[in-house]
Amino acid sequence: MVDATLHIEQLISELKKIDDIIVLESQKKDHPSSQRSYVAAFPRKKIFGKGRQVFIKNESKIVRIDKSPWDAIKEFQAMEKDWMFGYLGYDLKNDIEDLASKNYEHYKLPDFYFMIPELLIEFDYLGRYKILKGKLPDLGHKFSIKKKSDIYLSERASFTKDQYEKNVIEAKELIHKGEIYEINYSYMKEFDFDGTGWDLYQAMKLVGPVPFGGYVKIDDIEVCCASPERFLKREGGVIISQPIKGTISNTANSSLEVLKNDKNRAENLMIVDLVRNDLNRIAISGSVKVKNLFEVQTFDTVHQLVSTVMCKVENDKNSVEIIKACFPMGSMTGAPKIAAMKAIEKLEDYKRGIYSGALGYIKPNGDFDFNVVIRTAIIDNEVLFYPVGGAITSDSNSEDEWEETLIKTEALKKALK
């Protein structure tokens, strides 16, 4: 790393005006999970798709291929053997299992998107950086960045408490019938938005730093992600998953209260078992282990339970196949996974898209790191979409669950105060 002679935040505010950009940022300097951050800009090549229509763009040329998006991503990664930055949307589930996504789509992002950047910068929380690929452009003018006071947000009348509680009760009926054990049920909040997504992302980071933050700008859509959760990481032959389940407000509660709550522990344990099952599909026999169970981590507005599940894989095991075997993450579906996803499609009234998918990178050697896309604002044409939800179990209280979704929204609203 070189000294902080480059103001990363101001550079990004200019680079995003030129082309697509992806920022992956470990903002919480005292968090053990991740310390490296990246700026990926100036796509040399990109792959994206909707359903089974996949597009590969190289400069001004676009080629369409009709095939499974997972196969297309796998072939693209094998062919390029370069850094890939992007996301996998929740609806890629439909090419893993016999599922569908027929609910209303609020914003028009691809189901998945990966770029190979010409410019790649690694940086840390002190602003020290190193250029891994390419060179810095001469932008020819001074940088400027708005303050958070220049960002305005007003909530639209959208999903009601009565609607939410009715669906929680219906979810519990499915649990009592034995169709599912747990379900991650969510709804969409909508806001009128005045400002830029990058400025909102900066404000969110200021009030609530997280270990797996991310900012994405694709065409005119911006994604501001304040995720505390890692989905999946690969380092050589080691795979790590760190599901989060179990949440309480940290405004008036000791961090130990989240651990004492039976429901929180039950939520977390069911998802840990699901992750173990997913990893067993690709792991060397007998290598799946739970390293930390029910670790309490504290963030700006909540205390949460985090568990770490690890396994070993053969060194030549394909990275895209590993991700596919575990996708989507159990913390955002429930258990059993397929039945829970069918129930989600029935109970929710919107297409999740990038929400509850995964944002991250794949290295040339196949190592990767992806977060869980939660606590995320998607901005399209001056409208901000903010999905929010939580795990429903047999002993869930519908009013308490509603209050939990409001607590999770506070991280967004607090950024603008």
Disulfide bonds with the S-S distance in Angstrom:
none
